[in-house]
Amino acid sequence: MERLSFFKHTLQLVIKDGLKEASGLSGTQIAKLSCTASLLHSSTSFKDRFESCFGDATIPSAIATRWNSTLKQVKAYVKFDMQNLSYMLNSEGHKALILSQRDYAQLKELIEVLDPFLEATDLTQGEKTVTASVVVPCVLSLHCHLQEIRGRVKYCGPLVRALASSLKTRFTEIFQAVKMPGCEPAEGRGPTKFPFTTAYFIASVLDPSFGFQWLKHDVQLDSDDKDQLMTQIIDCIKAEGEKQMISTADTAAGPEQGDVPVSPPAPEAPQKKLRMFSHYSKTPSSTNTVGLSRLS
């Protein structure tokens, strides 16, 4: 659990790095919609007028120091019809809070960039037990998302570049382990980095929700290099299995502190597939099937 807490902390540092480099992006727009949300929760007359236009729909309050809280507020705001909301704000004497079409476009692009990071954050903060198996798929999927979106963003280019740079720096050991191009070891200590071990590979492969799908979809290597990496992971799993079989007679001693769990989690599929893993196959891929068959 300590290592998973550090994963969560490192992920939040990545997001903080990205938002810091793009601090001017959407700042005015977010301030305006936050004021609208404050009016909705503090003014009875404004709330009545709002509900007469939009029914039970609302804009949640946000905690200014929590980016995920603010993003959820933005997501709720952009769901409203822009013209109807602008008309209502103007009729209530709040013309200064009206957002332009460009403002809306910026906010929607911001959501598109950060939504997978929001999913990853919610995943680590949810009530459901999170295992070590999510670490590798989560990091590599976020990297894949940023690579895919960077060529089509119009307003959030600085944010995407900052997030990608921080992700590769703070999780550099994962990217080096999969031989990702451009992730060679950097000199000096640099920012806080997540301490990676091959046990995270093992945990993800043994999780039926992931298997080797992250290797197939999110690792930028040719087929020969992917097969070599798969073989290395399978060898690690076999070695770990043999070690556990040898130590079964010493079960009273229990696992050493700090070990990353490598036993497969319960084969319960998630209720809803997260967007960050939407490109994973619903059924086991050939890569997954072949890889797991080699464990026997």
C-alpha positions in Angstrom: 0.0 0.0 0.0 2.9 2.3 0.7 4.2 1.9 -2.8 0.7 2.5 -4.3 0.4 5.7 -2.2 3.7 6.8 -3.7 2.4 6.1 -7.2 -0.7 8.2 -6.5 1.6 11.0 -5.1 3.9 10.9 -8.2 0.9 11.0 -10.5 -0.3 14.1 -8.8 3.1 15.7 -9.2 3.0 15.1 -12.9 -0.4 16.9 -13.1 0.9 19.7 -11.0 3.9 20.1 -13.3 1.7 20.3 -16.3 -0.7 22.8 -14.8 2.1 25.0 -13.6 3.6 25.2 -17.1 0.2 26.1 -18.5 -1.0 28.3 -15.7 -2.3 31.0 -18.0 -4.5 28.6 -20.0 -8.2 28.9 -19.3 -7.6 30.8 -16.0 -10.1 33.6 -16.8 -12.7 31.1 -18.1 -12.5 29.0 -15.0 -12.7 32.0 -12.8 -15.9 33.1 -14.6 -17.6 29.7 -14.3 -16.5 29.4 -10.7 -18.3 32.7 -10.0 -21.4 31.3 -11.7 -21.3 28.2 -9.5 -20.9 30.3 -6.4 -23.9 32.4 -7.3 -25.9 29.2 -7.9 -25.0 28.0 -4.4 -25.3 31.3 -2.6 -28.1 33.3 -4.2 -31.7 32.1 -3.9 -33.0 34.3 -6.7 -30.2 33.2 -9.1 -30.8 29.5 -8.2 -34.5 29.9 -8.9 -33.8 31.5 -12.2 -31.2 28.8 -13.1 -33.6 26.0 -12.2 -36.4 27.5 -14.2 -34.1 27.2 -17.2 -32.2 24.0 -16.6 -34.3 22.0 -14.1 -32.4 19.9 -11.5 -29.1 20.2 -13.4 -26.4 22.0 -11.4 -22.8 23.1 -11.3 -20.9 21.6 -8.3 -18.8 23.6 -6.0 -15.1 23.1 -6.4 -12.2 23.1 -4.0 -9.7 25.6 -5.5 -6.6 23.7 -4.3 -7.8 20.4 -6.0 -7.4 20.3 -9.7 -9.7 17.3 -10.1 -12.5 19.1 -8.2 -12.1 22.1 -10.6 -12.1 19.8 -13.7 -15.3 18.1 -12.6 -16.9 21.6 -12.2 -15.7 22.5 -15.7 -17.2 19.2 -17.1 -20.6 20.0 -15.5 -20.5 23.6 -16.8 -19.9 22.8 -20.5 -22.8 20.4 -20.6 -25.2 23.3 -20.5 -26.4 24.9 -23.7 -24.1 27.9 -24.3 -26.8 30.2 -25.7 -29.4 29.5 -23.0 -26.8 30.0 -20.2 -25.5 33.2 -21.8 -29.1 34.5 -22.0 -29.8 33.6 -18.4 -26.6 35.3 -17.1 -27.3 38.4 -19.1 -30.9 38.6 -17.9 -29.7 38.3 -14.3 -27.2 41.2 -14.7 -24.1 39.0 -14.9 -23.0 39.7 -18.5 -19.3 39.7 -17.4 -19.6 36.0 -16.6 -20.6 35.0 -20.1 -18.1 32.8 -21.9 -17.4 33.2 -25.6 -17.4 30.3 -28.1 -13.6 30.4 -28.0 -13.8 30.1 -24.2 -16.0 27.0 -24.5 -13.6 25.5 -27.0 -10.7 26.0 -24.7 -12.5 24.4 -21.8 -13.6 21.4 -23.8 -10.1 20.9 -25.1 -8.8 21.1 -21.5 -11.3 18.4 -20.5 -10.1 16.2 -23.4 -6.5 16.5 -22.3 -7.0 16.0 -18.5 -9.9 13.5 -18.4 -7.7 10.4 -18.5 -5.7 11.9 -15.7 -8.9 12.5 -13.8 -9.8 8.8 -14.3 -6.4 7.7 -13.0 -6.8 10.0 -10.0 -10.3 8.7 -9.2 -9.0 5.1 -9.7 -6.4 5.6 -6.9 -8.8 7.4 -4.6 -11.9 5.1 -5.0 -13.4 2.8 -2.5 -12.5 -0.2 -4.6 -9.2 -1.8 -3.7 -6.4 -0.8 -6.1 -3.6 -3.2 -6.7 -0.1 -2.9 -8.1 -1.4 -4.2 -11.4 -2.7 -0.7 -12.5 0.6 1.0 -12.3 2.2 0.0 -15.6 -1.0 0.1 -17.8 -2.0 3.5 -16.3 1.3 5.2 -16.9 1.8 3.8 -20.4 -1.8 4.5 -21.4 -1.5 8.2 -20.2 1.6 8.5 -22.3 -0.2 7.0 -25.3 -3.0 9.5 -24.8 -0.7 12.5 -24.8 1.2 11.3 -27.9 -2.2 10.9 -29.7 -3.6 14.2 -28.7 -0.6 16.5 -29.1 -1.0 16.9 -32.9 -4.6 18.1 -32.8 -4.8 20.4 -29.8 -5.3 24.0 -30.6 -5.1 25.7 -27.2 -3.5 23.2 -24.8 -0.2 22.5 -26.6 1.9 23.8 -23.6 -0.1 21.7 -21.2 0.2 18.5 -23.3 4.0 19.0 -23.7 4.5 19.7 -20.0 2.5 16.7 -18.9 4.3 14.4 -21.3 7.7 15.7 -20.2 6.9 15.3 -16.5 5.3 11.8 -17.0 8.5 10.5 -18.8 10.7 12.1 -16.1 8.9 11.1 -13.0 8.1 7.5 -14.3 11.4 7.3 -16.2 12.2 3.8 -14.8 9.0 2.4 -16.3 9.8 3.9 -19.7 13.4 2.7 -19.6 12.2 -0.8 -18.7 10.1 -1.0 -21.8 12.9 0.6 -23.8 10.7 3.6 -24.8 12.7 5.9 -27.3 13.8 9.2 -25.8 13.7 7.9 -22.2 17.4 7.4 -21.6 18.6 7.9 -18.0 19.1 11.6 -17.2 22.1 12.9 -15.3 21.5 14.3 -11.8 18.8 13.6 -9.3 16.1 15.7 -10.8 12.5 15.6 -9.6 11.0 12.9 -7.4 10.8 9.6 -9.4 8.7 6.5 -8.9 10.8 3.5 -7.8 10.0 0.8 -10.4 10.6 -2.9 -10.1 9.8 -5.8 -12.5 7.2 -6.9 -9.9 4.9 -4.2 -11.4 5.2 -5.9 -14.8 4.3 -9.2 -13.2 1.3 -7.8 -11.3 -0.2 -6.3 -14.5 0.3 -9.4 -16.6 -1.4 -11.6 -13.9 -4.4 -9.3 -13.8 -7.0 -10.6 -16.2 -8.1 -7.0 -16.9 -4.7 -6.1 -18.4 -2.5 -9.1 -19.2 -0.1 -8.1 -22.0 -2.5 -5.6 -23.6 -0.4 -2.6 -22.4 2.5 -4.1 -24.3 0.5 -4.6 -27.5 -1.2 -1.2 -27.5 1.0 1.3 -25.5 4.6 0.3 -26.0 6.4 1.9 -29.0 8.6 -1.0 -30.0 8.8 -3.3 -33.0 7.3 -6.8 -32.8 10.7 -8.5 -32.1 11.5 -6.1 -29.2 8.0 -6.6 -27.8 8.4 -10.4 -28.0 11.8 -10.1 -26.2 10.3 -8.0 -23.4 7.4 -10.4 -23.1 9.9 -13.3 -22.7 11.7 -11.4 -20.0 8.5 -10.8 -18.0 7.4 -14.4 -18.4 10.8 -15.6 -17.1 10.4 -13.3 -14.1 6.9 -14.7 -13.4 8.2 -18.3 -13.6 11.2 -17.5 -11.4 8.9 -15.8 -8.8 6.5 -18.8 -8.9 9.4 -21.2 -8.3 10.6 -19.1 -5.4 7.2 -19.1 -3.8 6.9 -22.9 -4.2 10.2 -23.3 -2.5 9.2 -21.0 0.4 5.8 -22.6 1.0 7.2 -24.5 3.9 8.1 -21.2 5.6 4.6 -19.6 5.4 4.7 -18.6 9.1 7.3 -16.0 8.3 5.0 -14.2 5.9 6.0 -11.8 3.1 8.9 -9.4 3.6 7.9 -5.8 4.2 8.0 -3.6 1.1 7.4 -6.4 -1.4 5.1 -5.5 -4.2 2.2 -8.1 -4.5 2.6 -10.2 -7.6 -0.3 -12.7 -7.0 -3.2 -12.3 -9.4 -6.1 -10.2 -8.1 -9.7 -11.6 -8.1 -10.9 -12.0 -11.7 -13.6 -9.5 -11.3 -13.9 -7.3 -14.3 -14.5 -3.6 -13.7 -18.1 -2.4 -14.0 -17.3 0.2 -16.6 -14.2 0.3 -18.8 -12.3 3.5 -18.2 -11.6 5.8 -21.1 -7.8 5.4 -20.6 -8.2 1.7 -21.3 -10.9 2.0 -24.0 -8.4 1.0 -26.7 -7.8 -2.4 -24.9 -9.6 -5.3 -26.4 -12.7 -6.5 -24.7 -11.6 -10.1 -25.4 -8.0 -11.4 -24.9 -5.8 -10.4 -27.8 -3.5 -12.8 -29.6 -0.6 -11.2 -27.9 -2.3 -11.7 -24.5 -3.3 -15.3 -25.3 0.1 -16.3 -26.6 2.0 -14.6 -23.8 -0.1 -16.2 -21.0 0.1 -19.6 -22.7 3.8 -19.5 -22.4 3.5 -19.4 -18.6 2.3 -23.0 -18.5 
